[in-house]
Amino acid sequence: MALMTAAEYIESLRKLKTRVYMFGEKVDNWVDHPIIRPSINCVAMTYALAQQPEYADIMTAKSSITGKTINRFTHLHQSADDLVKKVKMQRLLGQKTASCFQRCVGMDAFNAVFSTTFELDEKYGTDYHQRFVKFLEMVQEEDLTVDGAMTDPKGDRGKAPHQQEDPDLFLHIVERREDGIVVRGAKAHQTGSINSHWHIIMPTQAMKEADADYAVSFACPSDAEGLYMIYGRQSCDTRKLEEKADIDLGNRKFGGQEALVVFDDVFIPNAYIFMAGEYDFAGMMVERFAGYHRQSYGGCKVGVGDVVIGAAALAAEYNGAEKASHVKDKLIEMTHLNETLYSCGIACSCEGCATKAGNYQIDLLLANVCKQNITRYPYEIVRLAEDIAGGLMVTMPSQADFESDTVVGKNGETVGEICQKYFAGRSDVSTEDRMRVLRFLENICLGSAAVGYRTESLHGAGSPQAQRIMIGRQGNIEGKKDLAKIIAGIKK
């Protein structure tokens, strides 16, 4: 079974014994929980589109391991064209869900771990690479969703992992056995972790010898003994628990998800260990993963941006303001910013090159430029969307008010009738449709979807400063100085 259907994916989650906690309590049926289910629907879309012939070229690929047709989310990039198709796939899914579809982190981890373990084995004569290839073959064959986990809680940012007062603030090896290792710690902000079948763990930063126990990479199932997850809150999340809140949700079907993933002395068999103390390769794995993931944002955030632009245009139309020159100009600016982000994602893909292991890596400088722009432009896009939408986006009554039959008017008008009367826009547009598009914009600009579109754009795949550090390293200032010297006639 190389391609799973959306329904099969959802049913496969029910077979897991994943331990999930939310609001201080254990959630037994987390697959159908109204707060969690929208994020599961997003992942399901990655399976659904892969089944549709019109999307086969970008949603599927030929496995470099088995030669079978597989979901592109489990693929090792074999060319610059593969890298481009990855970005196009992510834009498509952003357009279909207007949310984070959570499978990118695992795909980016696959490619980073594949090339890093190859070079690690080359130096130390270990067999990590073959272990990983065997693991990935299973992932491809079963079409599994895998969470890529890199971010540790970190504690005191001024101290190295081994210097922390609490050693568990960075995930680390606490015991080495003949048949494997035992790990303890946590990974924070983990996108799609609860909806994943497996996790692939990577170190969070470059490390020195004193931090060797923290230089660890491995895979483990979501329901491994000792592993549990605490669900992260999002703005307006409890609206999903309310009755008569379909309109109030904005994006009622899809949503994102993050969690704290805790490893409470989890045993990892040798077959799933891909780094265990080789601290000098931690930085390579981090840098390569970050590069791939920063490329990803040039696709997914652009797809969401497409929907935001469409919603802003609809809001203007429903308000009767679509012909105003300033509205047209704002929509043009939003489109310009969005396509600039896409251009960066495509550019770092086209400039990709082969690694020693054979898979393709993006141009790291351009990938960091891509992500640096993404830390800024979505904020401007939603600012303009809010400007076009108007204040009603955040001050309108609830859906329950619009449907209320409580009498309040002198002539017997109900609360619902009053709301319908005073919140009408154009005569040919229903008040409900106007409310729906405004609530969607609230959701994406300020509500639960703002996590995935705004804050994740800022901090996902590393903070803005992380990209600036990489741009500084890879910008080749010395080479540019030499260019200037030659043209200016300055002798070396």
C-alpha positions as CSV (number, residue, x, y, z in Angstrom):
1,M,0.0,0.0,0.0
2,A,2.0,3.0,-1.2
3,L,-0.9,5.5,-1.2
4,M,-3.3,5.8,1.7
5,T,-6.8,7.4,1.2
6,A,-8.0,10.3,3.5
7,A,-10.5,7.9,5.2
8,E,-7.8,5.3,5.7
9,Y,-5.5,7.9,7.3
10,I,-8.2,8.9,9.8
11,E,-9.0,5.3,10.7
12,S,-5.3,4.5,11.1
13,L,-5.1,7.2,13.9
14,R,-7.8,5.4,15.8
15,K,-5.6,2.3,16.1
16,L,-2.8,4.2,17.9
17,K,-2.7,4.5,21.7
18,T,-1.4,8.0,21.6
19,R,-1.6,9.7,25.0
20,V,-3.0,13.3,24.6
21,Y,-3.7,15.8,27.4
22,M,-5.7,19.0,27.0
23,F,-6.9,21.5,29.6
24,G,-5.3,19.4,32.3
25,E,-7.2,16.2,31.4
26,K,-6.5,13.1,29.3
27,V,-8.4,13.1,25.9
28,D,-9.3,9.5,25.1
29,N,-11.1,10.1,21.7
30,W,-8.8,12.7,20.4
31,V,-9.5,11.9,16.8
32,D,-13.0,13.2,17.0
33,H,-12.4,16.0,19.5
34,P,-13.8,19.2,18.0
35,I,-10.7,21.2,18.8
36,I,-8.3,18.6,17.3
37,R,-10.3,17.3,14.4
38,P,-9.8,20.3,12.1
39,S,-6.1,19.7,12.1
40,I,-6.6,16.1,11.3
41,N,-8.8,17.2,8.3
42,C,-5.8,19.2,7.1
43,V,-3.5,16.2,7.1
44,A,-6.2,14.1,5.5
45,M,-6.2,16.6,2.6
46,T,-2.6,15.6,1.8
47,Y,-3.9,12.0,1.2
48,A,-7.0,13.1,-0.6
49,L,-5.3,15.2,-3.2
50,A,-2.7,12.4,-3.9
51,Q,-5.7,10.3,-5.0
52,Q,-6.8,12.8,-7.7
53,P,-5.4,12.3,-11.2
54,E,-5.2,16.1,-11.9
55,Y,-2.8,16.5,-9.0
56,A,-0.7,13.3,-9.4
57,D,2.3,15.1,-10.9
58,I,2.9,17.3,-7.8
59,M,1.3,15.2,-5.1
60,T,3.1,11.9,-5.9
61,A,6.6,10.8,-6.9
62,K,8.6,7.7,-7.9
63,S,10.5,6.4,-4.8
64,S,14.2,6.4,-5.2
65,I,14.3,3.4,-2.8
66,T,11.6,1.1,-4.2
67,G,10.6,2.6,-7.6
68,K,7.0,2.6,-6.5
69,T,4.6,5.6,-6.7
70,I,4.5,7.3,-3.3
71,N,3.1,10.4,-1.7
72,R,5.5,13.3,-2.3
73,F,5.5,14.0,1.5
74,T,7.5,10.8,2.0
75,H,9.9,11.5,-1.0
76,L,13.7,12.1,-1.1
77,H,14.2,14.9,-3.6
78,Q,16.0,13.7,-6.7
79,S,16.3,16.9,-8.7
80,A,15.7,20.6,-8.7
81,D,12.4,19.8,-10.4
82,D,11.4,17.7,-7.3
83,L,12.2,20.7,-5.1
84,V,10.0,23.0,-7.3
85,K,7.2,20.5,-7.2
86,K,7.4,20.4,-3.5
87,V,6.8,24.1,-3.3
88,K,3.9,23.9,-5.8
89,M,2.4,21.1,-3.8
90,Q,2.5,23.1,-0.6
91,R,0.9,26.1,-2.3
92,L,-1.9,23.9,-3.5
93,L,-2.6,22.5,0.0
94,G,-2.5,26.0,1.5
95,Q,-5.1,27.0,-1.1
96,K,-7.3,24.0,-0.2
97,T,-7.1,24.3,3.6
98,A,-6.1,27.9,4.4
99,S,-4.2,26.3,7.2
100,C,-1.1,24.4,8.2
101,F,-1.3,20.8,6.8
102,Q,1.4,19.6,9.1
103,R,3.3,17.0,7.0
104,C,6.1,19.3,5.7
105,V,8.2,19.0,8.8
106,G,8.6,15.2,8.4
107,M,9.4,15.5,4.7
108,D,12.1,18.1,5.5
109,A,13.5,15.9,8.2
110,F,13.7,12.9,5.9
111,N,15.9,14.8,3.5
112,A,18.1,16.3,6.1
113,V,18.6,13.1,8.0
114,F,19.2,11.1,4.8
115,S,22.1,13.2,3.7
116,T,23.6,13.8,7.2
117,T,23.7,10.2,8.1
118,F,25.4,9.4,4.8
119,E,28.3,11.7,5.7
120,L,28.3,10.7,9.3
121,D,28.8,7.1,8.3
122,E,31.5,8.1,5.9
123,K,33.5,9.5,8.8
124,Y,32.8,7.0,11.5
125,G,32.0,3.8,9.8
126,T,28.6,3.6,11.5
127,D,25.5,2.2,9.8
128,Y,23.0,5.0,10.6
129,H,22.3,5.7,7.0
130,Q,21.1,2.2,6.1
131,R,19.0,2.2,9.3
132,F,17.4,5.4,8.1
133,V,16.8,4.1,4.6
134,K,15.1,1.0,6.0
135,F,12.9,3.2,8.2
136,L,12.0,5.5,5.3
137,E,11.1,2.5,3.1
138,M,8.5,1.5,5.7
139,V,7.2,5.1,5.9
140,Q,6.8,5.2,2.1
141,E,5.3,1.7,1.8
142,E,2.7,2.5,4.5
143,D,2.3,6.2,3.6
144,L,2.8,7.3,7.1
145,T,2.6,10.8,8.5
146,V,5.8,11.6,10.5
147,D,6.4,14.5,12.8
148,G,9.8,16.1,12.4
149,A,10.8,17.3,15.9
150,M,13.8,19.6,16.4
151,T,12.9,22.4,18.9
152,D,13.8,21.8,22.6
153,P,12.4,23.9,25.4
154,K,16.0,25.2,25.9
155,G,15.6,26.7,29.3
156,D,18.3,29.4,29.9
157,R,19.3,30.5,26.4
158,G,22.6,31.8,27.7
159,K,23.7,28.2,28.7
160,A,24.7,25.1,26.6
161,P,22.6,22.0,27.1
162,H,24.9,20.4,29.6
163,Q,25.0,23.6,31.7
164,Q,21.3,23.8,32.3
165,E,20.1,23.4,35.9
166,D,17.6,20.9,34.7
167,P,19.3,18.6,32.1
168,D,15.9,17.6,30.7
169,L,15.4,21.0,29.1
170,F,17.2,19.5,26.1
171,L,16.3,16.0,25.0
172,H,19.2,13.7,25.8
173,I,20.4,10.1,26.2
174,V,20.1,8.9,29.8
175,E,21.1,5.3,29.2
176,R,22.9,3.3,26.6
177,R,22.1,-0.4,26.2
178,E,23.3,-3.1,23.8
179,D,20.0,-3.0,22.0
180,G,19.3,0.7,22.1
181,I,19.2,3.9,24.1
182,V,16.8,5.5,26.6
183,V,16.0,9.2,26.1
184,R,14.4,11.9,28.3
185,G,13.3,15.4,27.6
186,A,10.8,17.1,25.4
187,K,10.2,18.8,22.0
188,A,8.1,22.0,22.0
189,H,5.8,23.7,19.5
190,Q,5.5,20.4,17.6
191,T,3.3,20.9,14.5
192,G,1.0,18.0,13.8
193,S,2.7,15.7,16.4
194,I,-0.6,14.3,17.7
195,N,-1.8,13.5,14.1
196,S,1.4,11.7,13.2
197,H,2.0,7.9,13.2
198,W,5.7,8.4,14.0
199,H,8.2,11.0,15.1
200,I,11.7,11.7,13.8
201,I,13.8,13.5,16.3
202,M,16.8,15.8,15.6
203,P,19.2,17.8,17.7
204,T,18.1,21.4,18.1
205,Q,21.4,23.2,17.6
206,A,25.1,22.8,16.8
207,M,26.9,21.1,19.8
208,K,30.3,20.6,21.3
209,E,31.8,17.5,22.9
210,A,30.4,18.3,26.4
211,D,26.9,18.0,24.9
212,A,27.4,14.7,23.1
213,D,24.5,13.1,24.9
214,Y,22.2,15.7,23.5
215,A,23.4,15.1,19.9
216,V,20.7,12.5,19.2
217,S,18.5,11.6,16.3
218,F,16.0,8.7,16.2
219,A,12.5,7.7,15.2
220,C,9.7,6.4,17.4
221,P,6.0,5.7,17.1
222,S,3.6,8.3,18.6
223,D,2.3,5.8,21.1
224,A,5.7,4.6,22.4
225,E,5.8,3.7,26.0
226,G,6.7,6.8,28.0
227,L,5.8,9.3,25.3
228,Y,2.9,11.7,25.8
229,M,1.7,15.0,24.5
230,I,0.2,18.2,25.9
231,Y,-2.0,20.1,23.4
232,G,-1.1,23.7,22.8
233,R,-3.8,26.4,23.0
234,Q,-4.7,28.7,20.2
235,S,-6.6,32.0,20.2
236,C,-10.4,31.5,20.2
237,D,-10.0,27.7,20.3
238,T,-12.9,27.0,22.6
239,R,-15.3,28.4,20.0
240,K,-15.1,24.9,18.5
241,L,-16.8,23.6,21.6
242,E,-19.8,26.0,21.3
243,E,-23.1,25.2,19.9
244,K,-24.4,27.4,17.1
245,A,-20.9,28.6,16.3
246,D,-20.4,27.4,12.7
247,I,-20.1,31.0,11.4
248,D,-18.1,32.2,14.4
249,L,-15.3,29.6,13.6
250,G,-14.3,31.3,10.3
251,N,-12.5,28.2,9.0
252,R,-14.8,25.6,10.4
253,K,-13.3,22.5,8.7
254,F,-9.5,23.0,8.8
255,G,-7.0,24.1,11.4
256,G,-3.5,23.8,12.7
257,Q,-2.0,22.0,15.8
258,E,1.0,22.2,18.0
259,A,1.9,20.2,21.2
260,L,4.6,19.7,23.7
261,V,5.9,16.1,23.1
262,V,7.4,14.6,26.3
263,F,9.8,11.7,26.4
264,D,9.7,10.2,29.9
265,D,12.5,7.6,29.6
266,V,11.5,6.3,26.2
267,F,13.5,3.3,24.9
268,I,14.7,3.5,21.3
269,P,15.9,0.3,19.6
270,N,19.1,0.4,17.6
271,A,17.2,0.1,14.3
272,Y,15.7,3.5,14.8
273,I,18.8,5.4,16.0
274,F,20.4,7.7,13.4
275,M,22.8,9.7,15.7
276,A,23.9,9.0,19.2
277,G,26.6,11.3,20.4
278,E,28.3,12.3,17.1
279,Y,28.1,16.0,18.2
280,D,30.1,17.3,15.3
281,F,27.3,16.4,12.9
282,A,24.5,18.0,14.9
283,G,25.0,21.4,13.3
284,M,24.9,19.9,9.8
285,M,21.6,18.2,10.5
286,V,20.1,21.4,11.9
287,E,21.3,23.5,9.1
288,R,20.0,21.2,6.4
289,F,16.7,20.7,8.0
290,A,16.3,24.4,8.6
291,G,17.1,25.1,4.9
292,Y,14.5,22.7,3.6
293,H,11.9,24.0,6.1
294,R,12.6,27.6,5.3
295,Q,12.0,26.7,1.6
296,S,8.7,25.1,2.6
297,Y,7.3,28.4,3.8
298,G,7.6,29.8,0.2
299,G,4.8,27.4,-0.7
300,C,2.5,26.8,2.3
301,K,2.2,30.4,3.4
302,V,1.7,31.6,-0.2
303,G,-1.3,29.2,-0.6
304,V,-2.9,30.5,2.6
305,G,-2.1,34.0,1.3
306,D,-4.0,33.3,-1.9
307,V,-7.1,32.6,0.2
308,V,-6.6,35.7,2.4
309,I,-6.4,37.9,-0.7
310,G,-9.6,36.2,-2.0
311,A,-11.4,36.8,1.3
312,A,-10.4,40.4,1.4
313,A,-11.6,40.9,-2.1
314,L,-14.9,39.3,-1.2
315,A,-15.3,41.4,1.9
316,A,-14.8,44.6,-0.2
317,E,-17.4,43.3,-2.7
318,Y,-19.9,42.4,0.0
319,N,-19.4,45.8,1.5
320,G,-20.0,47.5,-1.8
321,A,-16.5,49.0,-1.9
322,E,-14.8,46.8,-4.5
323,K,-14.5,49.6,-7.1
324,A,-12.7,52.0,-4.7
325,S,-9.2,52.7,-6.1
326,H,-7.5,52.3,-2.7
327,V,-9.1,48.8,-2.3
328,K,-7.8,47.8,-5.7
329,D,-4.4,49.1,-4.9
330,K,-4.3,47.2,-1.5
331,L,-5.3,43.9,-3.3
332,I,-2.5,44.5,-5.8
333,E,0.0,45.1,-3.0
334,M,-1.1,41.9,-1.2
335,T,-0.7,40.0,-4.5
336,H,2.8,41.5,-5.1
337,L,3.9,40.5,-1.6
338,N,2.5,37.0,-1.9
339,E,4.1,36.3,-5.3
340,T,7.4,37.6,-4.0
341,L,7.3,35.0,-1.3
342,Y,6.5,32.3,-3.9
343,S,9.4,33.6,-6.2
344,C,11.8,33.0,-3.3
345,G,10.6,29.5,-2.7
346,I,10.9,28.7,-6.4
347,A,14.3,30.3,-6.7
348,C,16.0,28.4,-3.9
349,S,14.5,25.2,-5.4
350,C,15.8,25.9,-8.9
351,E,19.3,26.6,-7.6
352,G,19.3,23.3,-5.7
353,C,22.1,20.8,-6.0
354,A,22.9,17.1,-5.1
355,T,24.3,16.1,-1.7
356,K,26.9,13.4,-1.3
357,A,24.0,11.0,-0.5
358,G,22.3,11.8,-3.8
359,N,19.2,13.6,-2.7
360,Y,18.8,17.3,-3.7
361,Q,19.3,20.2,-1.3
362,I,18.0,23.7,-1.8
363,D,20.2,26.8,-2.1
364,L,20.7,27.5,1.5
365,L,21.3,31.3,1.1
366,L,18.1,31.8,-1.0
367,A,16.1,29.5,1.4
368,N,17.1,31.8,4.3
369,V,16.2,34.9,2.2
370,C,12.8,33.2,1.5
371,K,12.1,32.7,5.2
372,Q,13.3,36.1,6.2
373,N,10.7,37.6,3.8
374,I,8.1,35.3,5.3
375,T,8.8,36.7,8.8
376,R,7.5,40.1,7.4
377,Y,5.2,39.9,4.4
378,P,2.3,37.8,5.9
379,Y,2.0,40.5,8.6
380,E,1.6,43.2,6.0
381,I,-0.8,41.0,4.0
382,V,-3.2,40.5,7.0
383,R,-2.8,44.2,7.9
384,L,-4.2,45.1,4.5
385,A,-6.9,42.5,4.8
386,E,-8.0,43.9,8.1
387,D,-8.0,47.4,6.6
388,I,-10.2,46.3,3.7
389,A,-12.6,44.2,5.9
390,G,-13.3,47.0,8.4
391,G,-13.9,46.9,12.2
392,L,-17.0,44.7,12.0
393,M,-14.6,41.8,11.6
394,V,-14.0,41.9,15.3
395,T,-17.1,43.5,16.8
396,M,-20.0,41.6,15.2
397,P,-22.4,39.6,17.4
398,S,-22.3,35.8,17.6
399,Q,-24.1,33.4,15.3
400,A,-26.4,32.6,18.2
401,D,-27.5,36.3,18.2
402,F,-28.2,36.2,14.5
403,E,-30.4,33.1,15.0
404,S,-32.0,34.3,18.3
405,D,-35.8,34.5,18.5
406,T,-35.8,36.5,21.7
407,V,-38.1,39.5,21.2
408,V,-36.6,42.9,21.9
409,G,-38.1,45.4,19.5
410,K,-41.3,47.5,20.0
411,N,-42.8,45.9,17.0
412,G,-41.9,42.4,18.1
413,E,-38.6,42.2,16.3
414,T,-36.3,39.4,17.6
415,V,-32.5,39.8,18.3
416,G,-31.9,37.8,15.2
417,E,-34.0,40.1,13.0
418,I,-32.3,43.2,14.4
419,C,-28.9,41.7,13.6
420,Q,-29.9,40.7,10.1
421,K,-31.3,44.3,9.5
422,Y,-28.3,46.3,10.8
423,F,-25.5,44.1,9.6
424,A,-26.7,43.8,6.0
425,G,-24.4,45.0,3.2
426,R,-25.3,44.9,-0.5
427,S,-28.9,44.0,-1.2
428,D,-27.8,41.1,-3.5
429,V,-25.5,39.5,-0.8
430,S,-27.0,37.7,2.2
431,T,-26.0,39.0,5.7
432,E,-24.9,35.5,6.5
433,D,-22.4,35.4,3.6
434,R,-21.0,38.7,4.7
435,M,-20.6,37.5,8.2
436,R,-18.9,34.3,7.1
437,V,-16.2,36.0,5.1
438,L,-15.5,38.5,7.9
439,R,-15.3,35.7,10.5
440,F,-12.9,33.9,8.2
441,L,-10.6,37.0,8.1
442,E,-10.8,37.3,11.9
443,N,-9.8,33.7,12.1
444,I,-6.8,34.0,9.9
445,C,-5.7,37.5,11.1
446,L,-6.3,37.2,14.8
447,G,-7.9,33.9,15.7
448,S,-6.7,30.3,15.8
449,A,-5.4,30.3,12.2
450,A,-3.2,33.3,13.0
451,V,-0.9,30.8,14.8
452,G,-0.2,29.1,11.5
453,Y,-0.2,32.1,9.2
454,R,1.4,34.9,11.4
455,T,3.3,33.7,14.4
456,E,4.5,30.5,12.7
457,S,5.7,32.7,9.8
458,L,7.8,34.6,12.3
459,H,9.2,31.8,14.5
460,G,8.7,28.6,12.5
461,A,11.9,27.0,11.1
462,G,13.9,29.4,13.4
463,S,13.4,33.0,14.4
464,P,14.2,35.9,12.1
465,Q,17.6,36.2,13.7
466,A,18.4,32.6,12.9
467,Q,17.9,33.4,9.2
468,R,20.0,36.6,9.4
469,I,22.9,34.6,10.9
470,M,22.7,32.1,8.0
471,I,22.5,34.9,5.5
472,G,25.6,36.5,7.1
473,R,27.5,33.2,6.8
474,Q,26.5,32.4,3.2
475,G,26.4,35.9,1.7
476,N,30.1,35.8,0.7
477,I,30.9,39.4,1.7
478,E,34.6,38.7,1.0
479,G,33.9,37.6,-2.5
480,K,31.8,40.7,-3.1
481,K,34.6,42.9,-1.8
482,D,36.9,41.2,-4.3
483,L,34.5,42.1,-7.1
484,A,34.5,45.7,-6.1
485,K,38.3,45.8,-5.8
486,I,38.7,44.5,-9.4
487,I,36.4,47.0,-10.9
488,A,37.7,49.9,-8.8
489,G,41.3,49.0,-9.7
490,I,42.4,48.1,-6.1
491,K,45.3,45.7,-5.9
492,K,45.0,42.8,-3.4
